[in-house]
Amino acid sequence: MYSSFNDSTQLCCNNVIHIKEYGSRCCGSETIDTTEGCCGTKVYNLSTHQCCKDSTIIPKHHSCYRGYDNRTQLCTDNYKVINRTSRNNGSLSKRQKVSRSICKTCHWSHRRIYREIKSGNQYVCKRHTYNITINKTTRRDILWILDAKYENKDKIKSNVTIIVPCKSGKLNKTGRFLLVTDSTIDEKTLRLGDSDLLLQYHRKLDVLVKRKQRTCRQVSVVLIEIQKAVKRFIWKLIRPN
């Protein structure tokens, strides 16, 4: 005989029933709280580790891309990994711009953010820019948990919980924001990384980011066409008469 299931007090995770607690959710057949993340079906600590797109769990200070250590290395805007030195740790050359930490940019004024993006010092060539509305903020140790709404590709507003690896009180804000990220919101929870940007919405900032990103796409298209032309040229040289 099956016992009755109460969805207001219980969670059913892969046919295993658990008592529902504040912020708890399923990860495989287990439940996790707001201090933990779910990587595929594996549980990990949000304050010490991160989940890559291939469901691999790695230390927080490492990067999913090429596995570089962001304490001693940097990833430039052309995705080249370089070592941090006394020269480039604070400021990089124009050919080696990187995205500032999400925790650092949240301290900047709107004017400084606009100036940094316009000059090219702040990199915004990401796969996605979401217009989100943050309705509630919750501090959890060194993380901020943001309850937000966003508009998906079908123009339907959906809920998402955004986890930000930062303890700054500057993130204790609600309202409209621009989220610039390489991650796709395809689940109910999104964990941001250091290279993502969370910018308080301003019309001029929105226009500037979109204009910069069009330039990024144009450059990508040109590079693709150059690669195709080189391949065609090489093929003509090596193909038999």
Buried (B, 14 or more C-beta within 10 A) or exposed (E): EEEEEEEEEEBEBEEEEBEBEEBBBBBBEBBBEBBBBBBEEBBBEBBEBBBBEEEEBBEBBBBBBEEBEBEEBBBBBEEEBBEBEEEBEEEBEEEBBBBBBBBEBBEBEEEEBBEBBBEEBBBBBBEEBBEBBBEEBBEBEBBBBBBBEBEEEEEEEEEBBBBBBBBBEEBEBEEBBBBBBBBEBEEEBBBBBBBBBBBBBBEEBBEBBEEBBEEBEEEEEEEEEEEEEEEEEEEEEEEEE
